[in-house]
């Protein structure tokens, strides 16, 4: 695995159920930032792919979104990690764009910009939209049970073949262990 793409809300930070409206609203899930730093240390690129219809709906401007992502990045740097790319879709469902998950456009852009083959990437999310976007982009999907993840597993039949983890830290532990395992 050369690239791990992460959904933001519910995977990296607590999903409040509504849009983050301020940088102070960004509260990382315990262990998520340290897990990302471990991916960096293992030589795996890390990107974020997140939907933000609040911009299109006028609930926040793009500067606030950038400030939220800056807080996320700063907190990650404090534990020795970094993001290779943070991508977002500012559109609403009404825009019918190609970048809003479950559409694969944002993922296509990430793998192109980071020069990674889809077969060498995984998207870790907590929703059916994340799984659908990964599959549409030929990226391996994985779910975490944080955020909406457990509900996603409980309410959607046919996801039994998608790897599911307690949280991002468990996903990273298992991924790194598989890389260290003898072939």
Backbone as a ProteinNet text record, in pm:
[ID]
protein_1_A
[PRIMARY]
XXXXXXXXXXXXXXXXXXXXXXXXXXXXXXXXXXXXXXXXXXXXXXXXXXXXXXXXXXXXXXXXXXXXXXXXXXXXXXXXXXXXXXXXXXXXXXXXXXXXXXXXXXXXXXXXXXXXXXXXXXXXXXXXXXXXXXXXXXXXXXXXXXXXXXXXXXXXXXXXXXXXXXXXXXXXXXXXXXXXXXX
[TERTIARY]
84.5	0	89.1	64.2	146.2	71.4	-64	-145.4	-265.2	-286.3	-407.7	-482	-604.1	-691.1	-790.5	-805.2	-892.8	-1009.6	-1129.6	-1239.4	-1205.7	-1258.8	-1221.4	-1315.1	-1439.1	-1532.3	-1571.6	-1548.3	-1579.7	-1463.2	-1358.6	-1238.5	-1120.9	-1093.9	-985.7	-1038.2	-1150.6	-1208.6	-1350.4	-1396.2	-1531.9	-1631.9	-1728	-1835.7	-1943.8	-1964.1	-2060.1	-2203.9	-2223.2	-2356.5	-2397.2	-2325.7	-2346.9	-2209.4	-2207.5	-2080.2	-1994.7	-1863.9	-1772.2	-1778.5	-1799.4	-1814.4	-1697.1	-1605	-1493.4	-1376.5	-1254	-1139.4	-1148.1	-1205.5	-1213.8	-1307.5	-1392.9	-1483.6	-1411.8	-1291.3	-1215.9	-1157.4	-1210	-1161.4	-1120.9	-990.1	-945.4	-994.8	-1022.2	-1053.3	-923.9	-934	-814.8	-736.2	-608.5	-519	-514.4	-605.9	-609.4	-487.7	-446.6	-332.6	-202.8	-185.5	-67	-64.8	-183.1	-190.9	-145.3	-185.7	-143.8	7.5	62.3	208.7	279.2	220.8	281.4	277.3	171.6	167.3	281.4	300.1	409.5	543	565.2	692.2	715	605.7	616.6	635.2	641.7	662.3	535.9	419.3	291.2	238.9	200	141.9	2.1	-36.1	-166.5	-234.9	-358.1	-440.1	-574.5	-641.3	-776.4	-868.7	-986.2	-1090.4	-1220.8	-1269.1	-1384.5	-1484.8	-1613	-1721.9	-1753.4	-1780.4	-1817.1	-1923.6	-2046.4	-2156.5	-2188.2	-2138.7	-2162.9	-2112.1	-2008.8	-1956.8	-2060.6	-2112.1	-2211.3	-2341.1	-2374.4	-2499.2	-2485.3	-2364.4	-2343.6	-2332.4	-2310.5	-2297.8	-2157.8	-2060.3	-1922.5	-1855.2	-1751	-1675.9	-1550	-1485.7	-1371	-1255.7	-1242.8	-1136.3	-1155.4	-1279	-1306	-1268.4	-1304.9	-1269.4	-1117.1	-1046.5	-899.7	-844.1	-904.7	-859	-884.1	-994.9	-1021.9	-914.5	-883.9	-781.7	-642.5	-619.2	-490.2	-477.5	-586.3	-582.1	-555.3	-623.1	-602.9	-456.4	-400.5	-262.2	-164.3	-189.6	-103.1	-103.5	-221.3	-229.8	-155.7	-165.6	-93.9	56.8	102	245.4	299.4	216.7	260	289.9	236.3	267.1	360.2	420.1	521.2	468.7	347.8	290.7	263.5	222.3	186.6	88.6	17.2	-67	6.4	0.7	56.7	-38.5	-167.5	-268.4	-397.9	-463.6	-597.8	-687.6	-784.9	-877.9	-1018.4	-1098.1	-1235.6	-1326.4	-1452.6	-1554.9	-1642.7	-1648.6	-1728.9	-1874	-1910.2	-2042.1	-2147.6	-2273.3	-2384.5	-2431.8	-2517.8	-2573.6	-2642.7	-2702.5	-2775.1	-2683.3	-2553.7	-2459.2	-2429	-2453.6	-2426.7	-2287	-2189.1	-2050.9	-1990.4	-1871.7	-1803.1	-1707.8	-1695	-1599	-1664.2	-1791.7	-1857.5	-1879.3	-1823.1	-1844.7	-1994.9	-2049.5	-1987.2	-1926.9	-1930.1	-1862.5	-1711.7	-1639.2	-1497.1	-1401.5	-1451.6	-1363.9	-1256.1	-1291	-1191.1	-1080.9	-1119.2	-1019.9	-932.5	-992.2	-911.7	-807.8	-848.9	-757.3	-643.2	-675.3	-572.7	-470.2	-516.5	-420.1	-337.7	-397.7	-321.5	-216.8	-257	-164.4	-50.8	-77.9	26.7	95.7	53.7	115.1	115.3	-2.9	-21.4	-121.7	-94.2	-189.8	-304.6	-430.1	-543.6	-527.7	-466.2	-447.9	-357.3	-281.8	-190.4	-246.3	-379.5	-442.6	-561.8	-591	-708.5	-775	-907.7	-984.4	-1045.1	-1014.7	-1071.6	-1180.8	-1302.9	-1416.3	-1509	-1620.1	-1719.3	-1860.5	-1872	-2004.9	-2013.6	-2135.6	-2158.5	-2103.4	-2116.2	-2062	-1911.8	-1840.6	-1695.9	-1667.1	-1740.4	-1722.1	-1752.6	-1862.9	-1903.1	-1799.7	-1747.9	-1647	-1520.7	-1476.7	-1356.1	-1375	-1486.9	-1511.3	-1519.7	-1581.8	-1592	-1455.7	-1362.2	-1227.4	-1128.7	-1177.8	-1093.8	-989.4	-1026.1	-942.9	-1004.6	-921.6	-972.5	-1045.3	-1168.6	-1238.4	-1211.5	-1215.1	-1210.8	-1300	-1360.5	-1447.3	-1390.6	-1413.7	-1390.1	-1526	-1534.6	-1662.1	-1686.3	-1592.9	-1612.8	-1703.6	-1744.3	-1833	-1961	-1992.3	-2111.2	-2081.4	-1959.9	-1916.8	-1998.3	-2023.6	-2101.3	-2242.1	-2302.6	-2436.4	-2435.3	-2331.1	-2317.4	-2316.2	-2240.7	-2234.4	-2368.3	-2435.5	-2561.2	-2677.2	-2676.2	-2791.7	-2772.4	-2657.2	-2631.7	-2588.9	-2674.4	-2640.4	-2537.7	-2455	-2360.1	-2223.9	-2203	-2073.1	-1983.7	-2028.4	-1952.7	-1812.8	-1793.1	-1660.9	-1567.5	-1618.8	-1536.7	-1467.5	-1336.1	-1267.5	-1316.9	-1344.6	-1393.8	-1306.6	-1276.8	-1185.6	-1251.7	-1210.1	-1264.2	-1245.2	-1126.8	-1094.4	-973.5	-931.3	-817.9	-690.3	-671.4	-550.5	-542.7	-655	-653.5	-624.9	-684.5	-655.6	-505.7	-445.3	-302.7	-217.8	-251.8	-176.9	-175.3	-292.9	-301.3	-232	-244	-176.7	-24.9	28.2	173.1	221.6	145.2	181.9	185.8	93.2	92	211.8	259.4	377	504.2	503.6	620.9	624.3	509.4	501.8	588	654.3	735.2	646.1	696.2	617.9	617.4
-117.5	0	123.9	214	334.2	460.4	450.7	568.2	526.8	599.2	585.4	717.8	711.6	828.2	817.4	925.7	926.4	1022	975	1067	1142.8	1260.9	1340.3	1313.6	1360.3	1352.3	1207.4	1164.6	1027.9	932.2	973.5	890.5	954.7	1081.6	1154.7	1227.7	1294.2	1371.7	1323.4	1361	1325.1	1389.3	1311	1360.4	1414.9	1544.9	1611.2	1595.5	1541.8	1529.1	1648.5	1758.6	1875.8	1921.6	2015.5	2061.3	2131.3	2108.3	2186.6	2329.8	2422.7	2562	2649.8	2591.9	2669.5	2574.5	2624.1	2538.7	2477.2	2549.1	2495.2	2375.3	2356.6	2241.4	2112.3	2123.2	2005.1	1937.2	1818.2	1740.9	1602.9	1573.9	1444.4	1328	1217.5	1093	1044.3	994.9	946.5	849.1	875.7	787.7	810	891.1	905.2	978.9	1084.9	1161.4	1082.4	1013.3	928.9	817.7	765.8	661.7	716.4	838.3	899.9	918.8	961.8	978	844.4	735	602.2	566.2	604.4	581.8	657.6	783.7	863.9	795.9	748.8	685.1	556.4	491.7	368.6	398.6	527.2	564.3	561.9	563.1	561.1	703.7	744.2	877	878.6	995.5	1011.5	1134.2	1114	1222.7	1222.2	1335.2	1349	1379.7	1315.6	1342.4	1363.7	1486.8	1518.4	1607.2	1577.2	1656.9	1774.2	1891.1	2008.8	2092.2	2043.4	2115.6	2246.8	2264.1	2388.6	2510.1	2492.3	2603.3	2641.2	2542.5	2569.2	2624.1	2580.2	2623.9	2756.4	2815.7	2945.7	2942.1	2823.8	2812.6	2849.5	2840.6	2878.9	2922.6	3002.1	3038.2	2952	2958.5	2873	2900.9	3025.3	3058.4	2984.7	2972.5	2898.4	2751.6	2695	2555.9	2538.3	2630	2623	2633.5	2717.5	2731.2	2602.9	2535.7	2407.2	2306.7	2302.3	2208.8	2246.8	2375.7	2418.2	2370.6	2379.1	2328	2177.5	2105	1960.2	1930.4	2003.1	1983.3	2018.4	2126.4	2167.6	2063.7	2013.7	1911.2	1784.3	1750.3	1633.8	1656.5	1773.7	1805.1	1794.9	1826.7	1821.3	1678.3	1578.2	1438.2	1375.5	1459.9	1412.5	1363.8	1402.8	1358.2	1472	1433.6	1532.4	1469.5	1553.3	1509.8	1541	1448.9	1475.4	1559.5	1551.4	1627	1628.7	1743.8	1755.3	1804.8	1720.5	1754.4	1763.1	1851.7	1865.1	1901.8	1864.9	1904.9	2008.6	2131	2236.3	2239.5	2143.7	2145.3	2074.6	2099.4	2027.1	1919.1	1832.1	1728.2	1789.9	1907	1973.6	2011	2030.1	2067.5	1952.9	1829.6	1710.4	1713.2	1744.1	1751	1611.5	1601.7	1472.2	1449.6	1548.7	1533.5	1496.3	1519.4	1490.9	1341.2	1283.2	1141.1	1116.9	1016.5	894	899.3	1012.7	1023.1	1009	955.3	927.6	1040	1154.3	1259.1	1306.6	1326.1	1371.9	1267.1	1139.6	1032.5	1023.2	1038.4	1041	1151.8	1268.2	1381.3	1351.7	1292.1	1261.2	1163.1	1053.7	953.9	1008.2	1095.1	1156.5	1253.2	1338.4	1438.6	1373.7	1260.5	1193.6	1082.6	1065.2	969.3	826.8	782.3	649.7	572.5	447	360.5	328.8	327.5	297.2	166.1	66.2	-63.2	-52.4	56.7	77	174.6	193.9	290.4	227.6	281.6	241.8	369.3	368.9	478.7	427.4	493.8	459.4	560.9	510.3	597.3	539.9	610.6	565.8	565.4	577.5	585	504	476.6	407.4	489.5	621.7	708	688	670	646.6	515.4	410.6	279.7	290.1	355.2	368	446.7	555.6	635.5	554.3	480.6	398.6	295.5	227.3	123.9	183.8	300.5	366	406.7	438.8	481.2	364.4	241.7	121	125.2	190.6	197.1	102	35.1	-56.1	22.8	-14.6	52.3	-17.3	59.5	6.7	96.4	38.5	114.8	114	223.6	227.8	238.6	188.9	187.5	314.9	408.8	538.9	621.9	738.7	823.3	749.4	741.5	670.2	526.8	480.4	350.9	233	226.1	113.5	115.7	233.3	246.1	206.8	245	207.2	55.9	-11.2	-157.6	-221.1	-163.2	-219.7	-201.4	-95.4	-62.8	-90.5	-141.4	-167.3	-311.5	-387.5	-526.9	-527.1	-629.6	-644.2	-583.1	-530.8	-472.4	-568.9	-692.6	-790.8	-813.3	-792	-813.1	-692.9	-581.9	-462.5	-475.2	-465.7	-471.9	-360.5	-395.6	-298.1	-304.3	-188.9	-175.2	-91.7	-114.7	-39.1	110.8	149.1	289.9	299.2	419.4	440.2	379	387.3	329.8	179.9	108.6	-35.4	-64.5	13.3	-2.7	11.1	117	142.5	31.4	-11.7	-121.7	-244.3	-281.3	-400.4	-380.5	-262.2	-235.5	-244.5	-180.2	-181.2	-322.7	-396.9	-535.9	-620.1	-595.4	-673.3	-639.2	-516	-475.2	-536.6	-554.2	-611.6	-763.7	-825.2	-971.7	-1026.9	-1139.8	-1200.3	-1246.8	-1234.8	-1272.9	-1422.4
0	0	0	-93.2	-104	-64.8	-59.8	-29	54.4	163.8	243.6	233.2	181.4	172.3	287.3	360.3	477	458.3	489.2	509.9	637.8	655.6	773.1	891.3	881.5	994.2	1021.9	1144.7	1184.2	1170.5	1101.2	1084.7	1158.6	1127.8	1193.4	1317.3	1302.1	1411.6	1442.2	1560.2	1601	1506.4	1461.2	1375.8	1467.5	1461.4	1549.5	1501.7	1383.9	1329.3	1244.5	1258.3	1173.8	1125.9	1036.4	979	1084.2	1076.4	1159.1	1109.1	1199	1158.3	1199.9	1277.1	1330.3	1356.8	1348.4	1379.7	1519.8	1615.4	1751.2	1759.3	1658.7	1654.7	1616.5	1561.4	1520	1642.9	1676.9	1791	1742.2	1740.5	1688.9	1773.9	1707.4	1776.2	1840.4	1963.7	2034	1945.9	1930.3	1856.5	1706.6	1652	1505.1	1451.4	1516.1	1465.5	1479.2	1590.6	1607.3	1502.4	1467	1363.4	1228.2	1196.9	1070.6	1070.1	1182.1	1191.1	1168.8	1217.3	1194.8	1046.5	975.9	830.7	763.3	802.2	746.9	771.1	893.8	929.9	851	808.9	730.4	581.5	545.1	405.7	321.4	385.4	315	304.8	185.3	166.3	226.8	278.7	342.3	283.5	238.5	186	257.7	253.8	308.1	191.3	190.6	90.8	165.9	166.8	250	176.7	194.2	137.8	230.9	173.3	252.8	184.8	187.4	123.8	195.4	317.1	390	315	233.4	152.6	47	-26	-131.3	-72.9	47.5	110.9	184.5	181	242.9	394	451	596	644.2	554.9	586.9	458.3	473.3	353.2	346	233.6	206.2	303.6	350.5	445.6	578	623.8	747.9	728.5	614.1	585.7	585.1	522.6	522.6	665.8	747.7	886.6	966.6	941.4	1006	964.9	835.2	787.3	838.4	857.5	914.4	1058.3	1135.8	1274.5	1273.6	1185	1173.9	1141.3	1047.7	1005.1	1117.2	1187.8	1298.3	1410.3	1445.4	1549.5	1506.9	1378.4	1327.4	1333.4	1296.1	1301	1443.1	1542.1	1681.4	1727.7	1656.9	1691	1587.5	1502.1	1408.5	1275.5	1238.2	1111.1	1014.6	895.1	792.7	693	622.1	510.5	381.7	287	155.2	71.9	103.9	29.7	109.5	114	171.4	59.3	20.7	-86.8	-29.5	-86.5	-40.4	-156.9	-141.4	-237.5	-168.8	-222.6	-160.4	-210.3	-294.4	-358.3	-274.6	-308.8	-246.3	-343.5	-295.5	-383	-504.6	-486.1	-595.8	-711.4	-684.7	-790.6	-886.5	-843.3	-924.5	-985.7	-901.6	-947.6	-953.2	-1007.4	-1016	-898.8	-808.3	-699.9	-566.7	-550.9	-422.8	-407.6	-300.2	-275.9	-261.3	-326.5	-373.5	-514.2	-582.1	-711.7	-688.9	-785.2	-765.9	-803.4	-847.9	-901	-805.7	-678.7	-582.1	-565.6	-565.6	-552.4	-676.5	-794.9	-917.8	-910.2	-863.4	-853	-755.8	-641.8	-542.4	-598.9	-657.9	-705.8	-823	-903.3	-1012.6	-957.5	-865.4	-810.3	-732	-666.8	-589.5	-668.5	-794.7	-885.6	-828.2	-788	-729.2	-814.4	-838.6	-907.4	-811.9	-860.1	-772.9	-695.2	-755.2	-688.1	-565.3	-554.8	-442.6	-339.4	-341.7	-252	-181	-64.4	13.1	64.2	65.6	125.3	254.1	365.2	494.7	525.3	538.2	564.1	669.1	688.4	786	728.7	596.1	536.2	407.3	366.9	240.8	124.4	130.5	24.3	7.6	119	111.5	39.3	75.1	11.3	-137.7	-171.9	-312.1	-392.6	-335.2	-405.5	-429	-326.7	-341.5	-451.8	-450.4	-550.8	-691.3	-703.7	-834.4	-887.8	-796.7	-837.2	-841.8	-819.7	-818.2	-707.6	-596.1	-475.9	-374.1	-297.8	-196.1	-87.3	-52.4	57.4	190.3	297.6	433.9	518.9	620.5	710.3	851.2	922.3	1065.6	1132.7	1255.3	1327.3	1406.3	1399	1460.7	1371.5	1417.8	1338.5	1304.5	1176.6	1128.8	1088.5	1113.1	1063.5	1112.8	1243.2	1294.1	1237.5	1229.7	1171.4	1023.7	951.9	810.6	796.7	881.5	876.9	915	1014.3	1063	965.7	885.8	802.3	653.2	613.9	471.9	451.7	388.3	356.7	243.3	240.5	131.7	159.2	278.7	310.6	387.2	400.6	478.5	423.2	293.6	232.4	249.6	302.5	323.2	459	464.2	593.5	685.6	811.6	909.4	1034.2	1088	1201.1	1310.5	1433.2	1545.3	1523.4	1479.5	1457.1	1364.8	1336.6	1246.3	1302.7	1432.7	1493.4	1467.9	1480.4	1454.9	1307.6	1216.6	1073.9	1047.8	1102.6	1079	1139.6	1261	1323.8	1232.6	1180.8	1096.4	962.1	903.7	776.5	793.4	895	915	948.8	1028.1	1059.1	932.6	839.4	714.3	627.1	635.3	557.4	614.8	747.4	814.7	808.9	774.4	772.9	658.7	682	575.4	460.3	341.2	222.6	201.5
[MASK]
+++++++++++++++++++++++++++++++++++++++++++++++++++++++++++++++++++++++++++++++++++++++++++++++++++++++++++++++++++++++++++++++++++++++++++++++++++++++++++++++++++++++++++++++++++++++

